[in-house]
């Protein structure tokens, strides 16, 4: 099977922008929801600040504010061709102008919000078909997403799950995401919102998948649909369920605590990585990586 030639950049976000139940004290004008170092990396991977970037705010309930934040943020690092698509429903997703624009941009950036909006708006559309075809065929084509935009990238997607009740069977809801990558489940705001057990339940019910828990201001650059490199300031947690020896989750009633034996966990910081198919931790995933030991010697 041929590997996709494009790149995915999944980012953990820093706050769920745009949800209807968002706290009123969120400073919606600040840019802390995405770390500027990661934006630099997005721009670098797509070919530089002159390349065309399209921001998709479909997940958000405050799309104009979120879109302006991205235009400002990319502008601060020298990007000159950043546009926003305010897609609100499936009818918007078949707009010929939008189809033309995503056929010619170099980077697509999905904002945060509610990942179920992304799967229900774009699933089965020509819009998503174009993105998937370009991602599979074109080098340097970048699909980036933060928070909900990251969680929707995989074929298997968490769309609901209260962290405080995630130890109970049935509390974590799964559906089909946008399908850019198979055999992973991505969660965001991972440490801040205590989502380890939430992702563990998702992996327990889908043990063929690798769980990717993205910290805030942190992301994974994924190349060839397989090799992942941690970027940003925090940690990425990898949960591997392939070698689970015991799990009771299929046999207990909904609402009961579940148990798992032999779940594997890896923690990646910036520069570390992971191979999905090989299920292998990489101490140095970035090309030309300089180790801390080398830095101390120099």
Secondary structure, 3 states (H helix, E strand, C coil): CCCCCCEEEEECCCCCCCCCCCCCCCCCCCCCCCCHHHHHHHHHHHCCCCCCEEEECCCCCCHHHHHHHHHHHHHHCCCCCEEEECCCCHHHHCCHHHHHHHHHCCEEEECCCCHHHHHHHHCCCHHHHHHHHHHHHCCCCEEEEECHHHHCCECEEEEECCHHHCCECCCCEEEECCCCECCEEEECCCCCCCCHHHHHHHHHHCCCCEEEEECCCEEEEEECCCEEEEEECCCEEEEECCCCCEECCCCCCCCCECCEECCEEEEECCCCEEECCCCEEECCCCCCCCCHHHHHHC
